[in-house]
Every structure is written in structure tokens, then in C-alpha cells.
Amino acid sequence: MVEGIQVKDKSLDDYDVKVSSIDKKDNGSVQPYDDQTGKKKIEKPELTIIDHPTIGMIPKAEKAEQVSTGWPDWLSSVAGEAIKGWIPRSANTFERLHKIGQGTYSTVYKARDVTNQKIVALKKVYFDSLNPESIKFMARKILILRRLNHPNIIKLDSLITSETSHNLYLVFEYMEHDLKGLASNPAIKFSEAQVKCYMQQLLSGLDHCHSHGVIHRNIKGSNILIDNNNVLKIADFGLANFFDPYHSIPLTSRVVTLWYRPPELLLGATHYGVAVDLWSTGCILGELYSGRPILPGKTEIEQIHRIFKLCGSPSDDYWMKLRLPLSTVFKSPHHYRRCITDTFKDYPHAAVKLIETLLSIDPTHRGTAATTLKSEFFTLEPLPCDPSSLPKYPPSKEIDTKLRDEARRRQCYAGDREKKIDSRVGQVSRTHVTSKDNIGSKTSMQIGNESL
């Protein structure tokens, strides 16, 4: 049976999720306070939210119709709303080529759609078809993707399954690159206009998500896909969830890959919103300029201290008003000053100013995707270039970077091994020569003695 999702606390995201692999490698809205009086103030909604649907059962007649068209009963019974109006595709209409990605909850393959004669990406999702909560977790992703429709968000084309199958594949448009793969390629150097082009597309996609009541909760380079025309699309909505600024409910803090996770989630916040994604976006912007991850912590404790060393220690007011569960664990006795400007002093002023905003310790100071798109970063020269004006690159994904690094490690290991073997052979040769010299010397002495 495929790996399922553990059910723990229904108050957090309806059910908790396994994230152990995320830690090896959420921002949110908090209750605002008036800086002058220290009292709670009423905050106007920062977004216009379109009502989001619920994942649940459908009328029996609709369920029977879905099953008759080929949907499995276990899916229609629990999450019929997510597949409403669709007909499943058959697996034999696709030719799987090779693996192009691996995640905690899925494996992605490059494939050929034989019926439509085009290349697609097949995402096999892992869940327990006997566990209704696990099915709902998977179905939420489908429902979110179907409700989002934007040029900078990956498009879900169809689903592959059958009435007797316990597997499910998501069919997506194929994208040649991801931002991690391109940025990690030593042969590729981004211009400032190109960085602005990619960031503008990323924020446009996020603005669409947030205005439709969706937070992504795992923005990182490998989840930002780019096609051959340099059009960027946000992908992997596996940890995404609906949110409503008018009705805050507890959500799990165990989301967002560690290097891109904001401080309030590391401190255990369960009430948050769109600022989660904006912190991650700030990490991406800093990474594009510096050429490497800016906060590469190995553990949660190291991560929070890296954040404080770069962004400064929070004020006492911050600790008091947030009252987060892990505050006492992570609060450092050492006070760090904020040094983002010094760290990025060699980069354009508008870029540094935007990084300062997006990496605000207080999530209420990060703004929104919509306000960020209006920042001077995008209005000052050089302006964001047109995606079609950028060069075309050979396929570059995170998996390619990993394979390249692995090949380099193997080559270094082979070189070191060869040197060690050569060194040992040299030692043996020298020892052999020394032994022969000693034997020759002893023989000469013996002959000399016999002639006396």
C-alpha cells in the first residue's frame, strides 16, 4: 500500500501531515497592535477574498454518475467535489519517459500524451485510499489547482485513474526548468532585468493565489517552474491551503521548507496568512542576487538563530504580543542587530530595500504581493524584461543539479582514490628499491670479508 498521511489533530489543517524530510533540508497574520498605545487595533482586510469551496460529499446521484464514468468509489465518496465535471484519463494513453522530480508526497515523470501528441508531466501522488482524511488531503490540492487560473500558476490538465485503481496521477503541462536548476547552473548568469522579470511573475502568481484565498506554504526554487519561453509558473500545491482573513482558524506550523520558513512558524504560530509566502519570496530574491541560499540552516534551532543574526533579534514587544509556543526555547540571550543592508551592500538599493521589507521579523510589516508589485524595485531602471527576450537554456531542474553535484563528488572520490593508490604504489616501489639496495650492500660486504 502506498504511503499515507498521518491523522493527528483535526484542529490543525483538519489533519496533520508528515514533514520529517522537510526539516532536513509557515508568516502569517498575527493579531496587530497599535505601536503607540500597545492595544489591539482593528485591521482592515488586506485582500479581497473569493469564497473558497469545501471538500466533501456530493449527492448520491452525482456520485453514481462519477463512478459510471470511471472514477473510483473511494475518491467519489470522499471528495466528489474535487473531480466534479471531469472524466478520468486512462493510463494506457500516456507513455512514461523518465523521472524528473521527487518530493515527500509525490514523484514526477516526463511523459508523452499519446492521444494529444504532446509532452506532459505526470505527478504520482502518495496517499492511503482507505483513509478518508488522506484522500481529502490529496483532493484539496486538486480543488485548489482547479480553482486557480493564471498564466503564472501551473495548469492541471487532467487526472489518471480508474474505477479499480488505488493510484492517482495528476497531469500537468510540461516545464523545462525550475528556478533552482537555472540559478544553480554555473554557466547561467542572470541580468538584473531578468531577476526582476522572474520576481514580477512570481509575485503576480502569488497575488492571484492570495486574492482567491489560497496560501502556498512552500515557495522555494524547485517549486517555481520556467518553460522554454521563460514564462514562470508556481507549482507543487501539496502544502497549500485555503484561508479566510475574516475567520481565522488554527493551521499547522509544520509547513514551508526549512530554509524558506519564516520565524513565526519556527516559533510555533498557528494563526497566519499570506505573509508566509512573502517571507519565502524574500529568501528567493536574496538567493538570486547572492547566488546561494541566504539562510541554509540544518536544524530549526540553527535556522531561527541564522534569521536573528541577519534580520536582528526581535524586540521585547514582539515576544510579548505574539506569545508563541516556542518563544522561551528559541529566545537567545544575545541581541543581534539587523544587518540586511550590510550583507547585501553590493546589490542595487531598490533590491536591498525590498529584501528588507519581505524579511521583516514582524509578519504584519511584509505587505502583500499586490503592494510589492508596486514597489520601486519594479519601476526603476532597468525595468523587468519581456520573458520572450531572454535566452533559451538547456533543461535545468533541481534534479539535474543534484545529479551534476553527485557526478562531481564521484569524480573527486575517484581522483582521491587514484592518488592514494599511486601513493601506495610509490611507497611499495621505494621500499622495494631500498630493500634491494640493502641486500646489495650486505652482499658486497660479505664478498669483501671473504677476500680478506
Backbone hydrogen bonds, N-H to C=O, Kabsch-Sander energy under -0.5 kcal/mol:
donor,donor_aa,acceptor,acceptor_aa,energy
8,K,6,Q,-0.6
10,K,8,K,-0.6
12,L,9,D,-1.5
13,D,11,S,-0.7
13,D,250,P,-1.1
14,D,10,K,-0.7
15,Y,13,D,-1.0
22,I,19,V,-0.7
23,D,19,V,-1.4
24,K,20,S,-0.7
25,K,21,S,-1.0
29,S,27,N,-0.5
34,D,39,K,-3.2
38,G,34,D,-2.6
41,K,32,P,-1.4
43,E,41,K,-0.6
49,I,47,L,-0.8
50,I,211,S,-1.3
56,G,54,T,-0.7
63,K,59,P,-2.3
64,A,60,K,-2.6
65,E,61,A,-1.8
66,Q,62,E,-2.4
67,V,63,K,-2.4
68,S,64,A,-1.9
69,T,65,E,-1.1
69,T,66,Q,-0.5
70,G,67,V,-1.3
71,W,66,Q,-2.1
73,D,163,E,-0.5
75,L,72,P,-0.7
76,S,72,P,-2.1
77,S,73,D,-2.6
78,V,74,W,-0.8
79,A,75,L,-2.8
80,G,76,S,-0.8
81,E,56,G,-1.2
82,A,79,A,-1.0
83,I,79,A,-0.6
83,I,80,G,-0.7
84,K,81,E,-0.7
86,W,83,I,-2.1
89,R,159,L,-3.5
93,T,90,S,-1.7
94,F,91,A,-1.5
95,E,112,R,-2.5
96,R,94,F,-0.6
97,L,110,K,-3.0
98,H,110,K,-1.0
100,I,108,V,-2.7
101,G,108,V,-1.5
103,G,106,S,-3.1
107,T,124,K,-1.7
108,V,101,G,-2.6
109,Y,122,L,-2.9
110,K,98,H,-3.1
111,A,120,V,-2.6
112,R,95,E,-2.5
113,D,111,A,-0.5
113,D,118,K,-3.5
114,V,93,T,-1.8
114,V,112,R,-1.1
115,T,93,T,-0.9
117,Q,113,D,-1.3
118,K,113,D,-1.2
120,V,111,A,-2.7
121,A,172,F,-2.4
122,L,109,Y,-2.9
123,K,121,A,-0.5
123,K,170,L,-2.8
124,K,107,T,-2.8
124,K,122,L,-0.6
125,V,123,K,-0.7
125,V,168,L,-1.8
126,Y,105,Y,-2.9
129,S,127,F,-0.7
131,N,128,D,-2.0
135,I,131,N,-2.1
136,K,132,P,-2.3
137,F,133,E,-2.1
138,M,134,S,-1.8
139,A,135,I,-2.9
140,R,136,K,-2.2
141,K,137,F,-0.9
142,I,138,M,-1.2
143,L,139,A,-2.7
144,I,140,R,-2.5
145,L,141,K,-2.4
146,R,142,I,-2.3
147,R,143,L,-1.6
148,L,144,I,-1.2
153,I,150,H,-1.8
154,I,234,I,-2.6
156,L,154,I,-0.5
157,D,155,K,-0.7
157,D,171,V,-2.8
158,S,171,V,-1.1
160,I,169,Y,-2.7
161,T,89,R,-1.4
161,T,159,L,-0.5
165,S,162,S,-1.2
169,Y,160,I,-2.0
170,L,123,K,-2.6
171,V,158,S,-2.8
172,F,121,A,-2.9
172,F,170,L,-0.6
173,E,155,K,-1.2
174,Y,119,I,-0.7
177,H,226,I,-2.5
178,D,396,S,-2.1
179,L,221,G,-0.9
179,L,224,I,-2.9
180,K,221,G,-1.1
182,L,178,D,-2.2
183,A,179,L,-2.6
184,S,180,K,-1.7
185,N,181,G,-0.6
185,N,182,L,-0.9
188,I,185,N,-2.0
195,V,191,S,-2.2
196,K,192,E,-2.3
197,C,193,A,-1.8
198,Y,194,Q,-2.4
199,M,195,V,-2.6
200,Q,196,K,-2.5
201,Q,197,C,-1.8
202,L,198,Y,-2.4
203,L,199,M,-2.6
204,S,200,Q,-1.9
205,G,201,Q,-2.2
206,L,202,L,-2.2
207,D,203,L,-2.5
208,H,204,S,-1.7
209,C,205,G,-2.2
210,H,206,L,-3.1
211,S,207,D,-2.3
212,H,208,H,-0.9
212,H,209,C,-0.9
213,G,210,H,-1.6
214,V,209,C,-2.3
215,I,241,N,-2.6
223,N,220,K,-1.5
224,I,221,G,-1.4
225,L,223,N,-0.7
225,L,233,K,-2.6
226,I,177,H,-2.4
227,D,231,V,-2.0
230,N,227,D,-2.1
232,L,230,N,-0.5
233,K,225,L,-3.0
234,I,152,N,-2.6
235,A,223,N,-2.9
240,A,237,F,-0.8
241,N,215,I,-2.0
243,F,213,G,-2.1
247,H,244,D,-1.3
251,L,270,T,-2.8
255,V,253,S,-1.6
256,V,217,R,-1.1
258,L,22,I,-1.0
260,Y,257,T,-2.4
261,R,258,L,-1.5
265,L,262,P,-0.8
266,L,262,P,-1.5
267,L,263,P,-1.6
268,G,265,L,-1.5
269,A,264,E,-2.7
272,Y,270,T,-0.5
273,G,27,N,-0.6
276,V,27,N,-0.9
276,V,273,G,-1.6
277,D,274,V,-0.9
278,L,274,V,-1.2
279,W,275,A,-2.0
280,S,276,V,-1.5
281,T,277,D,-1.9
282,G,278,L,-2.0
283,C,279,W,-1.9
284,I,280,S,-2.0
285,L,281,T,-2.4
286,G,282,G,-2.3
287,E,283,C,-2.0
288,L,284,I,-2.2
289,Y,285,L,-1.5
290,S,286,G,-2.5
291,G,287,E,-2.2
297,G,295,L,-1.8
303,Q,299,T,-2.6
304,I,300,E,-2.3
305,H,301,I,-1.7
306,R,302,E,-2.2
307,I,303,Q,-2.2
308,F,304,I,-2.1
309,K,305,H,-2.2
310,L,306,R,-1.7
311,C,307,I,-3.5
312,G,308,F,-1.8
313,S,336,Y,-2.5
319,W,315,S,-1.6
320,M,316,D,-2.3
321,K,317,D,-2.9
322,L,318,Y,-2.0
323,R,319,W,-1.8
326,L,267,L,-2.4
327,S,324,L,-1.7
330,F,326,L,-2.1
331,K,327,S,-1.8
336,Y,334,H,-0.6
339,C,310,L,-2.1
343,T,339,C,-2.4
344,F,340,I,-2.3
345,K,342,D,-1.1
347,Y,344,F,-2.0
352,V,348,P,-2.3
353,K,349,H,-2.6
354,L,350,A,-1.7
355,I,351,A,-2.4
356,E,352,V,-2.5
357,T,353,K,-1.7
358,L,354,L,-2.8
359,L,355,I,-2.3
360,S,357,T,-1.3
365,H,362,D,-2.1
366,R,363,P,-1.4
372,T,368,T,-2.1
373,L,369,A,-1.9
374,K,370,A,-0.5
374,K,371,T,-0.8
375,S,372,T,-1.8
378,F,375,S,-1.6
380,L,376,E,-2.0
385,C,193,A,-1.4
389,S,386,D,-2.1
390,L,387,P,-1.5
396,S,176,E,-0.5
400,D,397,K,-0.7
401,T,397,K,-1.9
402,K,398,E,-2.4
403,L,399,I,-2.3
404,R,400,D,-2.5
405,D,401,T,-2.7
406,E,402,K,-2.5
407,A,403,L,-2.4
408,R,404,R,-2.1
409,R,405,D,-2.4
410,R,406,E,-2.5
411,Q,407,A,-2.3
412,C,408,R,-2.5
413,Y,409,R,-2.7
414,A,410,R,-2.8
415,G,411,Q,-2.5
416,D,412,C,-2.7
417,R,413,Y,-2.5
418,E,414,A,-2.4
419,K,415,G,-2.2
420,K,416,D,-2.3
421,I,417,R,-2.5
422,D,418,E,-2.8
423,S,419,K,-2.6
424,R,420,K,-2.5
425,V,421,I,-2.8
426,G,422,D,-2.5
427,Q,423,S,-2.2
428,V,424,R,-2.7
429,S,425,V,-2.7
430,R,426,G,-2.7
431,T,427,Q,-2.6
432,H,428,V,-2.6
433,V,429,S,-2.7
434,T,430,R,-2.6
435,S,431,T,-2.3
436,K,432,H,-2.2
437,D,433,V,-2.5
438,N,434,T,-2.5
439,I,435,S,-2.5
440,G,436,K,-2.8
441,S,437,D,-2.5
442,K,438,N,-2.5
443,T,439,I,-2.4
444,S,440,G,-2.2
445,M,441,S,-2.0
446,Q,442,K,-2.0
447,I,443,T,-2.4
448,G,444,S,-2.4
449,N,445,M,-2.2
450,E,446,Q,-2.0
451,S,447,I,-1.6
452,L,448,G,-0.6
452,L,449,N,-0.7
